[in-house]
Amino acid sequence: MTTETLPEVICPLCKVPADWQSLGCPSCREDLSVLFRLRYAARIDYNRALDALAAGDGPLALGLLHRAVAAEPGLEPARELLESLSVAGSPGPERSPAPGESEGDTPSE
């Protein structure tokens, strides 16, 4: 990810753009890590959703993706993944049965 695509965080004390590498203000040296966490919450949730999918926890991933898209509607990777999971159904063993399907249903011969 390039610095041009990162949302900017402005120091509330001196109104200078914060340094995303040090998570602080380059002017007054104020710690702005909490503001960075709030500003990047959607992206953090998206990455946690990827981890949850890798671990097989589809319901957690769906919840995190919904939260990411709600916080940052323009976050296309999260929106696309949420869309694909919603179409395909939640992956993993915790998937709820489809309407009209019970957990013990097996195809009839």
C-alpha positions as CSV (number, residue, x, y, z in Angstrom):
1,M,0.0,0.0,0.0
2,T,1.4,3.4,-0.9
3,T,1.2,6.5,1.3
4,E,-1.0,8.1,-1.3
5,T,-3.8,5.7,-0.6
6,L,-3.6,5.9,3.1
7,P,-6.2,8.1,4.8
8,E,-4.5,11.1,6.4
9,V,-4.5,11.6,10.2
10,I,-4.2,15.2,11.3
11,C,-2.8,16.2,14.7
12,P,-5.7,17.8,16.7
13,L,-3.2,20.0,18.6
14,C,-1.1,21.6,15.8
15,K,-3.1,20.6,12.6
16,V,0.0,19.0,11.0
17,P,-0.4,15.7,9.1
18,A,0.8,12.8,11.4
19,D,3.6,10.5,10.6
20,W,2.1,7.1,9.8
21,Q,5.3,5.2,10.6
22,S,5.8,6.6,14.1
23,L,2.1,7.1,14.8
24,G,2.9,10.6,16.2
25,C,2.9,14.2,15.3
26,P,6.2,15.3,13.7
27,S,5.7,18.8,15.1
28,C,4.6,18.5,18.7
29,R,5.5,14.8,19.2
30,E,2.0,14.0,20.5
31,D,1.2,10.2,20.4
32,L,-1.6,9.8,17.9
33,S,-1.8,6.0,17.9
34,V,-5.4,6.0,19.1
35,L,-6.4,8.3,16.2
36,F,-4.6,6.0,13.8
37,R,-6.5,3.0,15.2
38,L,-9.8,4.8,14.8
39,R,-9.0,6.0,11.3
40,Y,-7.8,2.6,10.1
41,A,-10.4,0.5,12.0
42,A,-12.1,-0.7,8.8
43,R,-8.8,-1.9,7.3
44,I,-7.8,-3.6,10.6
45,D,-11.2,-5.4,10.6
46,Y,-10.7,-6.4,7.0
47,N,-7.3,-8.0,7.8
48,R,-8.7,-9.7,10.9
49,A,-11.5,-11.1,8.6
50,L,-8.9,-12.5,6.3
51,D,-7.2,-14.2,9.3
52,A,-10.6,-15.6,10.5
53,L,-11.3,-17.0,7.0
54,A,-7.8,-18.7,7.0
55,A,-8.7,-20.2,10.4
56,G,-12.0,-21.4,9.1
57,D,-14.2,-19.1,11.1
58,G,-16.6,-17.8,8.5
59,P,-19.2,-16.2,10.9
60,L,-16.5,-14.1,12.5
61,A,-15.1,-13.1,9.1
62,L,-18.6,-12.0,8.0
63,G,-19.1,-9.9,11.1
64,L,-15.7,-8.2,10.7
65,L,-16.4,-7.6,7.0
66,H,-19.8,-6.1,7.7
67,R,-18.2,-3.8,10.3
68,A,-15.3,-2.8,7.9
69,V,-17.7,-1.9,5.1
70,A,-19.9,0.1,7.5
71,A,-16.9,2.0,8.8
72,E,-15.4,2.7,5.3
73,P,-17.9,2.1,2.5
74,G,-15.2,2.7,-0.2
75,L,-13.0,-0.1,1.0
76,E,-13.4,-2.2,-2.1
77,P,-11.5,-5.3,-1.1
78,A,-13.7,-5.7,2.0
79,R,-16.9,-5.0,0.0
80,E,-16.0,-7.5,-2.8
81,L,-15.0,-10.2,-0.3
82,L,-18.2,-9.7,1.7
83,E,-20.2,-9.9,-1.6
84,S,-18.6,-13.1,-2.6
85,L,-19.1,-14.7,0.8
86,S,-22.7,-13.6,0.9
87,V,-23.3,-15.2,-2.5
88,A,-21.4,-18.4,-1.8
89,G,-22.6,-18.7,1.8
90,S,-20.4,-18.6,4.9
91,P,-17.5,-21.0,4.6
92,G,-16.5,-23.3,7.4
93,P,-18.1,-25.8,9.7
94,E,-20.2,-23.3,11.5
95,R,-22.3,-22.6,8.4
96,S,-26.0,-22.3,9.2
97,P,-28.4,-24.6,7.2
98,A,-30.1,-23.0,4.2
99,P,-33.8,-22.2,4.6
100,G,-35.7,-25.5,4.3
101,E,-32.6,-27.6,5.1
102,S,-32.1,-29.2,8.4
103,E,-28.7,-30.1,9.8
104,G,-29.3,-33.9,9.3
105,D,-30.6,-33.7,5.7
106,T,-28.9,-36.0,3.3
107,P,-29.7,-36.2,-0.4
108,S,-32.4,-38.8,-1.1
109,E,-31.7,-41.6,-3.6
